[in-house]
Amino acid sequence: MKTAGKYKWRGMVVSICLVCCAWLIFFVWHINGTRIIADANLPDGTRFIVTQKCNWSGEPFTTACYFKNQEGRWGWYYYDHEDIYWNRAPIHIDPDSRTLTISRNGNTTVTFNWETETCILWRFKPPRLFVGPQNLMPDGWEPLP
């Protein structure tokens, strides 16, 4: 009887190890490359996204905000190059004030006005305000290869 219980215990340990290995393989596949964690098409045709890319270093993830204006040019706003993992970023769009809000852990972290192309990054103390993009991406650039 002791022998049967011993093998049952080993089977449970092996099963748990296999599940953990499968989860780890999936997670590594999931974070490899650039991921879009927020994506919104705004009422005027502007598109706003937040991306995250694994750095495979002591600075785990680089997070950036991009918007594509009506002329088709992508603009960039720096967010963080030493960020932790985001699974997703909830978006709230207010058509009356022409603003998009990105939240993280229940707190506002980015506000973007698509009419003025003004972005406020609330993660900094004091918050950083940018009128227009910090950088324009080259013609034909797209957020994912």
Contacts in CASP RR format, 6 or more apart in sequence:
PFRMAT RR
TARGET T0000
AUTHOR 0000-0000-0000
METHOD contacts of the structure
MODEL  1
MKTAGKYKWRGMVVSICLVCCAWLIFFVWHINGTRIIADANLPDGTRFIV
TQKCNWSGEPFTTACYFKNQEGRWGWYYYDHEDIYWNRAPIHIDPDSRTL
TISRNGNTTVTFNWETETCILWRFKPPRLFVGPQNLMPDGWEPLP
31 54 0 8 1.000
31 61 0 8 1.000
31 85 0 8 1.000
32 54 0 8 1.000
33 53 0 8 1.000
33 54 0 8 1.000
34 51 0 8 1.000
34 52 0 8 1.000
34 53 0 8 1.000
34 143 0 8 1.000
34 144 0 8 1.000
34 145 0 8 1.000
35 51 0 8 1.000
35 52 0 8 1.000
35 53 0 8 1.000
36 49 0 8 1.000
36 50 0 8 1.000
36 51 0 8 1.000
36 143 0 8 1.000
36 144 0 8 1.000
37 50 0 8 1.000
37 51 0 8 1.000
37 52 0 8 1.000
37 63 0 8 1.000
37 86 0 8 1.000
37 87 0 8 1.000
37 88 0 8 1.000
37 89 0 8 1.000
38 48 0 8 1.000
38 49 0 8 1.000
38 50 0 8 1.000
38 88 0 8 1.000
38 89 0 8 1.000
38 90 0 8 1.000
38 91 0 8 1.000
38 102 0 8 1.000
39 47 0 8 1.000
39 48 0 8 1.000
39 49 0 8 1.000
39 50 0 8 1.000
39 91 0 8 1.000
40 47 0 8 1.000
40 48 0 8 1.000
40 49 0 8 1.000
40 91 0 8 1.000
40 93 0 8 1.000
40 100 0 8 1.000
41 47 0 8 1.000
42 48 0 8 1.000
42 93 0 8 1.000
42 100 0 8 1.000
42 114 0 8 1.000
43 93 0 8 1.000
43 95 0 8 1.000
43 98 0 8 1.000
43 114 0 8 1.000
44 70 0 8 1.000
44 98 0 8 1.000
44 114 0 8 1.000
44 115 0 8 1.000
45 70 0 8 1.000
46 67 0 8 1.000
46 68 0 8 1.000
46 69 0 8 1.000
46 70 0 8 1.000
46 114 0 8 1.000
47 67 0 8 1.000
47 68 0 8 1.000
48 65 0 8 1.000
48 66 0 8 1.000
48 67 0 8 1.000
48 100 0 8 1.000
48 112 0 8 1.000
48 114 0 8 1.000
49 65 0 8 1.000
49 66 0 8 1.000
49 67 0 8 1.000
49 143 0 8 1.000
50 63 0 8 1.000
50 64 0 8 1.000
50 65 0 8 1.000
50 66 0 8 1.000
50 79 0 8 1.000
50 86 0 8 1.000
50 89 0 8 1.000
50 102 0 8 1.000
50 110 0 8 1.000
51 63 0 8 1.000
51 64 0 8 1.000
51 65 0 8 1.000
51 66 0 8 1.000
51 143 0 8 1.000
51 144 0 8 1.000
52 61 0 8 1.000
52 62 0 8 1.000
52 63 0 8 1.000
52 64 0 8 1.000
52 83 0 8 1.000
52 85 0 8 1.000
52 86 0 8 1.000
53 61 0 8 1.000
53 62 0 8 1.000
54 60 0 8 1.000
54 61 0 8 1.000
55 61 0 8 1.000
55 62 0 8 1.000
55 81 0 8 1.000
58 82 0 8 1.000
59 81 0 8 1.000
59 82 0 8 1.000
60 82 0 8 1.000
60 83 0 8 1.000
60 84 0 8 1.000
60 85 0 8 1.000
61 80 0 8 1.000
61 82 0 8 1.000
61 83 0 8 1.000
61 84 0 8 1.000
61 85 0 8 1.000
61 86 0 8 1.000
62 80 0 8 1.000
62 81 0 8 1.000
62 83 0 8 1.000
63 79 0 8 1.000
63 80 0 8 1.000
63 81 0 8 1.000
63 83 0 8 1.000
63 86 0 8 1.000
64 76 0 8 1.000
64 77 0 8 1.000
64 78 0 8 1.000
64 79 0 8 1.000
65 76 0 8 1.000
65 77 0 8 1.000
65 79 0 8 1.000
65 102 0 8 1.000
65 110 0 8 1.000
65 112 0 8 1.000
65 119 0 8 1.000
65 121 0 8 1.000
66 74 0 8 1.000
66 75 0 8 1.000
66 76 0 8 1.000
66 77 0 8 1.000
66 137 0 8 1.000
66 143 0 8 1.000
67 74 0 8 1.000
67 75 0 8 1.000
67 77 0 8 1.000
67 112 0 8 1.000
67 114 0 8 1.000
67 117 0 8 1.000
67 133 0 8 1.000
68 74 0 8 1.000
68 75 0 8 1.000
69 75 0 8 1.000
69 117 0 8 1.000
73 136 0 8 1.000
73 137 0 8 1.000
73 139 0 8 1.000
74 136 0 8 1.000
74 137 0 8 1.000
74 141 0 8 1.000
74 142 0 8 1.000
74 143 0 8 1.000
75 132 0 8 1.000
75 133 0 8 1.000
75 134 0 8 1.000
75 135 0 8 1.000
75 136 0 8 1.000
75 137 0 8 1.000
76 133 0 8 1.000
76 134 0 8 1.000
76 135 0 8 1.000
76 136 0 8 1.000
76 137 0 8 1.000
77 110 0 8 1.000
77 119 0 8 1.000
77 121 0 8 1.000
77 130 0 8 1.000
77 133 0 8 1.000
77 134 0 8 1.000
78 121 0 8 1.000
78 134 0 8 1.000
79 110 0 8 1.000
79 121 0 8 1.000
79 123 0 8 1.000
80 123 0 8 1.000
86 104 0 8 1.000
89 102 0 8 1.000
89 103 0 8 1.000
89 104 0 8 1.000
89 109 0 8 1.000
90 102 0 8 1.000
90 103 0 8 1.000
90 106 0 8 1.000
91 100 0 8 1.000
91 101 0 8 1.000
91 102 0 8 1.000
91 103 0 8 1.000
92 100 0 8 1.000
92 101 0 8 1.000
92 103 0 8 1.000
93 99 0 8 1.000
93 100 0 8 1.000
93 101 0 8 1.000
94 100 0 8 1.000
94 101 0 8 1.000
97 113 0 8 1.000
98 113 0 8 1.000
98 114 0 8 1.000
98 115 0 8 1.000
99 111 0 8 1.000
99 112 0 8 1.000
99 113 0 8 1.000
99 114 0 8 1.000
100 110 0 8 1.000
100 111 0 8 1.000
100 112 0 8 1.000
100 114 0 8 1.000
101 108 0 8 1.000
101 110 0 8 1.000
101 111 0 8 1.000
101 112 0 8 1.000
102 108 0 8 1.000
102 109 0 8 1.000
102 110 0 8 1.000
102 111 0 8 1.000
102 112 0 8 1.000
103 109 0 8 1.000
107 122 0 8 1.000
108 122 0 8 1.000
109 121 0 8 1.000
109 122 0 8 1.000
109 123 0 8 1.000
110 119 0 8 1.000
110 120 0 8 1.000
110 121 0 8 1.000
110 122 0 8 1.000
111 119 0 8 1.000
111 120 0 8 1.000
111 122 0 8 1.000
112 118 0 8 1.000
112 119 0 8 1.000
112 120 0 8 1.000
113 119 0 8 1.000
116 131 0 8 1.000
116 132 0 8 1.000
117 131 0 8 1.000
117 132 0 8 1.000
117 133 0 8 1.000
118 129 0 8 1.000
118 130 0 8 1.000
118 131 0 8 1.000
118 132 0 8 1.000
119 129 0 8 1.000
119 130 0 8 1.000
119 132 0 8 1.000
119 133 0 8 1.000
120 127 0 8 1.000
120 128 0 8 1.000
120 129 0 8 1.000
120 130 0 8 1.000
121 127 0 8 1.000
121 128 0 8 1.000
121 130 0 8 1.000
END
